[in-house]
Amino acid sequence: MHLIIPYAASHTFTGPEVWTGGQLPHLQALLSLLQRQQVLQDLGPAAPHLPHERLQAQGLGWAPDAPTLPWAAWHQAQQGQPSAAPQAWMTPCHWQIGMDQVVMADPTHLRLSDEESQQLLQAMQPFLQEDGLEVTWHSALRWHAQGALLAELPTASLDRVIGQNVKDWMPQHPAARPLQRLQSEMQMLLYNHPVNDAREARRQHTVNAFWLHGAGTLPAVTPTAAPPLPETVTVSDVLRSSVLLGDVQAWQQAWQQLDATAVADLLQHVKATGQGALSLCSEHTAHTYTAAPAAWHERITRLFNKPAPAAALRALITT
């Protein structure tokens, strides 16, 4: 059983009040039974993929530091729709245009309805098809794209770009030139679209762009019908929204919820089986803890108090 926790600590939260958000008893008990075994190499803030994504990729046998992590193709294979064609996720979004930068707002804050999303995609289809992209609707914020344009196209994770200057994350690969033109065309198309007119009347952000992510084809080492992540691997997104909002109190409350649920479940599993792993992730690195040998655990417990969760979390942004 392996629990991966994205945003366990965040470089967004650095003040002393971050570590005074109450006790995490199950995490503390779990850390006393586990030993840190692996530190995922910190690739820095310019890395296109987040540490928890790289851990998942590693678990699938992919090169975790590859410029493309083909999550869209992998997802389709899990749904029994494998394809050798390059694929990607496409997310409608809002770019806040300033004097010297363009910043991506969190797409979830659009509260885009299914009907709005489908209407926007329908309007965009002729332009997408002209560039050889076959795009199908999956959900309001996730469309599936397929086409040669997506081959070897390095794309940054959506969460990497949220709140950041879009220009810093636009792929510079030659294959991205048609994509940049398409972005410009879509901005003009969507400017006066009825969906956006209605949203402006309600004082809501408009949809004026899209972001491609999870692009590429499945690695050759991966079977066409790629096996899913083991059922015992869980990636929790409980902490994500509070970090993207920069809300430290909501993050602390989410940690309390996580401690009482997924962390408590892993603790029970480790106590019952002597096996288990926990990966704590920040935006730049990840620390993986695995069940410690009994002799090591007994020796450490005699010498030290139980490790404080705050120390383990702080280490994600200070080391």
C-alpha positions in Angstrom: 0.0 0.0 0.0 1.5 3.3 -1.2 0.0 6.7 -0.4 1.2 9.6 -2.5 0.3 13.1 -1.1 0.8 16.0 -3.5 1.2 19.4 -1.8 2.0 17.9 1.6 4.0 21.1 1.9 4.2 24.0 -0.4 6.6 26.8 -1.1 3.5 29.1 -1.1 3.3 28.7 2.7 6.5 29.7 4.5 5.5 31.6 7.6 5.8 30.1 11.1 2.0 29.9 11.4 2.0 27.2 8.7 3.3 24.6 11.3 0.8 25.5 14.0 -2.3 24.1 12.5 -3.1 21.4 15.0 -1.9 17.9 15.5 -1.7 15.1 13.0 -1.7 12.1 15.2 -1.9 9.4 12.6 0.9 10.9 10.5 3.0 11.1 13.6 2.4 7.5 14.5 3.0 6.5 10.9 6.3 8.3 10.6 7.5 6.5 13.7 7.0 3.2 11.9 8.5 4.3 8.6 12.0 5.2 7.4 12.8 7.7 4.7 14.3 5.7 1.8 14.1 7.9 -1.3 14.3 11.6 -2.1 13.1 12.4 -5.6 15.7 14.6 -7.3 14.7 18.2 -7.1 14.5 19.5 -10.7 13.5 23.0 -9.5 10.6 25.2 -10.3 11.3 25.0 -14.1 10.5 21.3 -14.2 7.4 20.8 -16.4 5.9 17.9 -14.2 5.2 17.8 -10.5 6.9 15.3 -8.3 3.8 13.3 -7.6 3.3 12.9 -11.4 6.9 11.8 -11.7 6.4 9.2 -9.0 3.4 7.8 -10.8 5.4 7.7 -14.0 8.2 5.8 -12.3 5.6 3.3 -11.0 4.5 2.7 -14.6 8.0 2.1 -15.8 8.3 5.4 -17.6 11.3 7.7 -17.4 10.1 10.1 -14.7 12.2 13.0 -16.1 11.0 12.6 -19.7 9.9 15.9 -21.3 6.5 14.3 -22.0 4.3 12.2 -19.7 1.5 10.8 -21.8 -1.3 10.8 -19.3 -4.1 11.2 -21.9 -2.9 8.1 -23.9 -2.5 6.2 -20.7 -6.0 7.1 -19.5 -7.5 6.0 -22.8 -5.7 2.7 -22.6 -7.3 2.1 -19.2 -10.7 2.7 -20.7 -10.1 0.0 -23.3 -9.4 2.5 -26.1 -5.7 2.1 -26.8 -4.2 4.0 -29.7 -0.7 4.5 -31.1 -1.6 8.0 -32.1 -0.2 11.0 -30.1 -2.8 12.3 -27.6 -3.2 15.0 -25.0 -5.7 16.5 -22.6 -7.1 19.9 -23.5 -8.5 22.2 -20.8 -10.4 25.4 -21.5 -9.2 28.2 -19.3 -9.0 31.9 -18.7 -5.8 33.9 -19.2 -5.6 37.2 -17.3 -3.8 39.6 -19.6 -1.7 42.2 -17.9 0.8 44.9 -19.1 3.8 42.6 -19.1 2.6 39.1 -18.5 -0.3 36.7 -19.1 -1.3 34.7 -16.1 -3.5 31.5 -16.1 -6.3 31.5 -13.6 -7.3 28.2 -12.0 -9.8 26.6 -14.5 -11.8 25.2 -11.6 -12.7 28.7 -10.6 -14.5 29.2 -13.9 -17.3 26.8 -12.7 -17.8 26.0 -16.4 -21.0 24.0 -17.0 -21.1 21.0 -19.2 -23.3 22.8 -21.6 -21.0 25.8 -21.9 -18.0 23.6 -22.4 -19.7 21.6 -25.1 -20.8 24.8 -26.9 -17.3 26.2 -26.9 -15.8 23.0 -28.2 -18.3 22.8 -31.0 -17.4 26.4 -32.1 -13.7 25.4 -32.0 -14.0 22.2 -33.9 -13.5 23.5 -37.4 -10.2 25.1 -36.4 -9.0 22.1 -34.5 -9.9 19.7 -37.4 -8.0 22.0 -39.8 -4.9 21.3 -37.8 -5.5 17.6 -37.8 -6.7 17.4 -34.2 -9.6 15.1 -33.3 -11.0 16.4 -30.1 -13.8 14.7 -28.1 -15.5 16.0 -25.0 -14.9 14.2 -21.7 -15.9 16.7 -19.1 -16.3 20.5 -18.7 -12.6 21.0 -18.1 -11.1 18.0 -19.9 -11.3 17.3 -23.6 -9.4 14.6 -25.3 -7.2 15.5 -28.3 -5.6 13.2 -30.8 -3.4 14.0 -33.8 0.1 14.2 -35.3 0.5 17.7 -34.0 0.9 16.2 -30.5 3.8 14.0 -31.3 6.9 14.7 -29.2 5.2 17.9 -28.0 6.6 18.8 -24.5 3.8 20.2 -22.3 3.8 21.4 -18.8 1.3 20.1 -16.2 -1.7 22.2 -15.7 -0.9 22.8 -12.0 2.6 24.0 -13.0 1.0 26.8 -15.0 -1.9 27.9 -12.8 -1.1 31.3 -11.3 2.0 31.6 -13.5 3.1 33.6 -16.5 1.9 31.5 -19.4 4.8 32.6 -21.6 7.3 30.8 -19.3 5.5 27.5 -19.9 4.7 27.6 -23.6 6.6 24.8 -25.4 9.5 26.1 -27.5 9.6 22.9 -29.6 9.2 23.5 -33.4 6.1 21.3 -33.1 4.5 24.0 -31.0 4.3 26.7 -33.7 1.0 25.5 -35.1 -0.2 25.3 -31.5 0.7 29.0 -30.9 -1.2 30.0 -34.0 -4.2 28.0 -32.9 -4.1 29.7 -29.5 -4.3 33.1 -31.2 -7.1 32.0 -33.4 -9.1 30.7 -30.5 -8.7 33.9 -28.6 -10.3 35.8 -31.5 -13.0 33.2 -32.0 -14.0 33.1 -28.3 -13.9 36.8 -27.7 -17.5 37.4 -28.8 -18.9 33.9 -28.4 -22.4 33.8 -26.8 -21.2 31.7 -23.9 -18.6 34.4 -23.0 -21.1 37.2 -23.6 -23.4 35.5 -21.0 -20.6 34.9 -18.6 -19.5 38.6 -18.8 -23.1 39.6 -18.1 -22.9 37.5 -14.9 -19.5 39.0 -14.1 -17.8 35.6 -14.5 -14.4 35.1 -16.1 -14.6 34.2 -19.8 -13.0 31.3 -21.5 -10.3 32.8 -23.8 -7.7 30.1 -24.2 -6.9 26.4 -23.7 -4.0 24.4 -22.3 -2.6 21.1 -23.6 -1.1 18.8 -21.1 -0.4 15.1 -20.6 0.7 14.9 -24.3 2.5 12.2 -26.2 2.3 8.5 -27.0 2.7 5.6 -24.6 6.4 4.5 -24.2 7.4 1.5 -26.2 8.1 -0.4 -23.0 4.5 0.0 -21.9 2.0 -2.6 -23.4 -0.6 -1.2 -25.7 -3.2 -1.9 -23.0 -1.2 -0.3 -20.3 -1.7 -1.8 -16.9 -3.2 0.6 -14.3 -1.4 1.7 -11.3 -1.5 -1.0 -8.7 -4.8 -0.8 -6.7 -2.7 -0.3 -3.6 -1.3 3.0 -4.9 -3.4 6.0 -3.9 -2.8 9.6 -4.9 -4.7 12.1 -2.8 -5.7 15.5 -4.2 -7.3 16.7 -0.9 -4.6 19.4 -0.4 -4.5 20.7 -4.0 -7.1 23.4 -4.1 -6.1 25.1 -0.9 -2.5 25.4 -2.1 -3.6 26.8 -5.5 -5.8 29.3 -3.6 -2.9 30.2 -1.2 -5.2 29.5 1.7 -3.1 28.2 4.6 -6.0 27.7 7.0 -7.9 25.6 4.4 -4.7 23.6 3.8 -4.4 22.9 7.5 -8.0 21.9 7.7 -7.5 19.6 4.7 -4.5 18.0 6.4 -6.7 17.2 9.4 -9.2 15.5 7.1 -6.4 13.6 5.3 -4.9 12.5 8.6 -8.2 11.1 9.8 -8.8 9.2 6.5 -6.2 8.1 4.1 -3.2 8.4 6.5 -5.2 6.6 9.2 -5.9 3.8 6.7 -2.2 3.5 5.8 -1.2 3.4 9.4 -3.6 0.6 10.1 -2.2 -1.3 7.1 1.4 -0.9 8.2 0.5 -2.0 11.7 -1.3 -5.1 10.4 1.2 -6.1 7.7 4.5 -4.4 8.4 4.5 -3.1 4.9 3.6 0.2 3.3 5.0 3.4 1.8 4.2 7.1 2.1 5.4 9.8 -0.4 5.2 13.4 0.8 5.4 15.8 -2.1 5.9 19.5 -2.5 6.0 21.4 -5.8 9.7 20.6 -6.3 10.6 17.3 -4.5 9.2 14.2 -2.9 10.3 12.1 0.1 9.3 8.5 0.2 9.1 6.6 3.5 8.8 2.8 3.7 8.2 0.4 6.5 11.4 0.2 8.7 12.9 -3.1 9.9 11.7 -4.0 13.4 15.2 -3.8 14.9 15.8 -0.3 13.4 12.4 0.9 14.6 13.0 -0.4 18.2 16.5 1.3 18.3 15.1 4.6 17.0 12.2 4.6 19.4 14.5 4.1 22.3 16.8 7.0 21.3 14.4 9.6 20.1 10.9 10.8 20.6 8.4 10.1 17.8 9.3 12.3 14.8 7.1 15.5 14.5 5.1 15.7 11.3 6.0 19.4 11.0 9.7 18.5 10.7 9.0 16.0 7.9 6.8 18.4 6.0 9.2 21.4 6.5 12.0 19.2 5.0 10.1 19.2 1.7 10.7 22.9 1.2 14.0 23.4 3.0 16.2 20.5 1.6 
